[in-house]
Amino acid sequence: MSIVDIIEKKKYGNHLTEEEIKNIVFGYTDGKIPDYQMSAFLMAVWFKGMDENELAIFTKAMIDSGKTIDLSRIEGIKVDKHSSGGVADTVTIPLIPIVASLGVPACKMSGRGLGHTGGTIDKLESIPGFRTEISIEEFVNIVNRIKGAIISQSNELVPADKKIYALRDVTSTVDSIPLIASSIMSKKIAAGTDAIVLDVKVGNGAFMQDLDSALKLATAMVNIGQSLNRNTVAYITDMNQPLGNAIGNSIEIIEAIDILKGNGSQRLFEVIETLGAEMLRLGGVVDTMEEGKALVKKAIKDGSALKKFEEIIEAQGGNKEIIYNTSLLPQAKFKKDVIAAQSGYINRIDAKGLGKLAQFLGAGRERKDEVIDLSVGLFFNKKIGDKVEKGEPIGTILANDATKLEEALNRVMKLFEVVETPTSPPPLIYYRVSKEGVQKLF
Amino acid sequence: MSIVDIIEKKKYGNHLTEEEIKNIVFGYTDGKIPDYQMSAFLMAVWFKGMDENELAIFTKAMIDSGKTIDLSRIEGIKVDKHSSGGVADTVTIPLIPIVASLGVPACKMSGRGLGHTGGTIDKLESIPGFRTEISIEEFVNIVNRIKGAIISQSNELVPADKKIYALRDVTSTVDSIPLIASSIMSKKIAAGTDAIVLDVKVGNGAFMQDLDSALKLATAMVNIGQSLNRNTVAYITDMNQPLGNAIGNSIEIIEAIDILKGNGSQRLFEVIETLGAEMLRLGGVVDTMEEGKALVKKAIKDGSALKKFEEIIEAQGGNKEIIYNTSLLPQAKFKKDVIAAQSGYINRIDAKGLGKLAQFLGAGRERKDEVIDLSVGLFFNKKIGDKVEKGEPIGTILANDATKLEEALNRVMKLFEVVETPTSPPPLIYYRVSKEGVQKLF
């Protein structure tokens, strides 16, 4: 069957065979199918989607387009975690040491960020000396020795995704649930772990703006994982306000340390507690979520999680002293408080707006080749439902440019809506999606 | 607005502005917009369509991408005609001399054929010496002198359509009503006549398979014409069986001559009569279709239409003797009768199948660079509703290759369905679509 016929079939919503899907994925990766046919195909997928079976085959073909990582030398059930991305989403950095300290091999491969702040890899590079470009051999050795590591995702995985993603970006086919699901899952599966926990963010600061889309994405990813023999569980969590208190890079490292010390944002902790318990369950350490959550709390309380973070930093060449002296992290020249302009209750926070403000200060990049300013960012200690008094400091802006600082101060208050009558916070964890089905949690 | 944003807007079914449409058409023609963005845009149009206003602007932008023809030196209201293409669709060749003989400047620019048989230009090239590559200046002079000419469409018209059509062909975006309508109408309008008569074929031998699609296409084209100040009328006519009796090139010239002599297929004549009457009405020669039809019949009866064909052949350098001695046209080596295998009534004819059989014999081309065999083809004197007797000859196959002739004889009878009980022919003319609306005619 010719490529035009495959496009035609998808355009009319007909089921594609395994051979047809492989033809299009391998043909495109090999350069036999030109961009203009692939973009027409992707637009047809945008309109007609892919069913469960097509999507599993499509994802498998993407994985098979390149190398995969063999983690079989690591003992135990290896677990990975992925977030669909949000603002003040400081989950991974404390989560990996917590889980590792409890005996689950936490094999985390992360990316750099595009957009409002850096990715986990950028944030970790705030730690002087911390190496993220580590060979798979060394990665395996570290995880076997101390149970956890966070490294930069190999560029050799899933070349099909790289090529397809670059094309989607310029043809308005990014926002397609099957294409997002296959892009994420192909990389997670190629990375070689046995189980995967997914954190699908929903709300004004997330890619998925509504619960329905988030549920569809979570379901698609869980189905792909299960079809390709990876035990996969997804949580849909709130992103209608920043999750933690810090938005930036080094200041998110500080909040990660706070969490490991039993402090930090309560909402951020609750997401870490749930995802951590799930990773412990998938890793075979506990049977129930309740046991898992109790262990997470214990690991923080007895200091073993913080100790594990120290070990990970050391194993990856970083200066572990930052844990006890955060002034060793990159520091911004200017710090200025954000002062509440009126009294009342916070009713709405424009999370994406805050993320963009952090990017404006230099904390994020628009293009891959831009350099991030690791020291700048925003910090807020108020969330939706909180009371504020006129004149009260509700946060801090960290900047290296006085003009940008002033502009940020002018823009920031428009991103908070304060009302006179008491308000309540949005739910935090909406759904758990697993092979057993969808469980409502709010 | 960036091209990605324009694709996004169309993808969500939002109305594009004039500036956005011009950006995409001119940007693509100039090479500033790459194929992969245009193909994503075209696929979004396939799904979301274009409204009347967008389509008129899109067509105008396509016209403005290249040169247009100035026919102002021709006196009178100039009328053109276009058919969406079918099998045994021998309308243009007799129609132009009929209309010209009655005083309407019939300025016909035709294309070569792709598919089952040649186009009008290929068919005319069966006439020894006939020139179709004629300059606009000479074309204007001929029409001013004898009121009619049929020339090959200039390659300089509507470069945007050439580029877009080539891309549609390889990205499964050919079968989109707004894209078909704008492709046809941009060329017709750029060709410079004042009025246009469209023949939209519907049925198993046509591009449009159902009445609903044909009506949509006709309406879209009439709306474009009216929006761009061309008086446009479309007829939807039947293509559930070959229209005329001859399928090929030189044998269609013979049927054209038959029609001008008052013979030939009755159904073919009726379509010519209707389209001719409409051209006379649009050309201001008559006020009503009835008067127009009477004049068409008169022009045939008194021989003036045949005389006009002679003049046109002579003006374009052809040998007018072919009118009286058709053996001067290319002749096939083998002729063999098709014999009815059973008695009964013809219930169904696979018109597209017959077209493909003619192509198999050499009468049509698959690729632009293939050479057509002008002498071969098929001839049938039976239509749906006709009675046939077992053993009776119902047609003839003309071939230059004995093996192909035998295979064609084997395949041909499967394309006719003969039943025992009497059948009736399908309607011939379904609708007339004009600025006044849709008129049902069956």
Interface residues (C-beta under 8 A of the other chain):
Chain A: V4 D5 I7 E8 K11 P34 D35 Y36 Q37 M38 S39 A40 L42 M43 A44 W46 F47 L167 V170 T171 S172 T173
Chain B: V4 D5 I7 E8 K11 P34 D35 Y36 Q37 M38 S39 A40 L42 M43 A44 W46 F47 L167 V170 T171 S172 T173
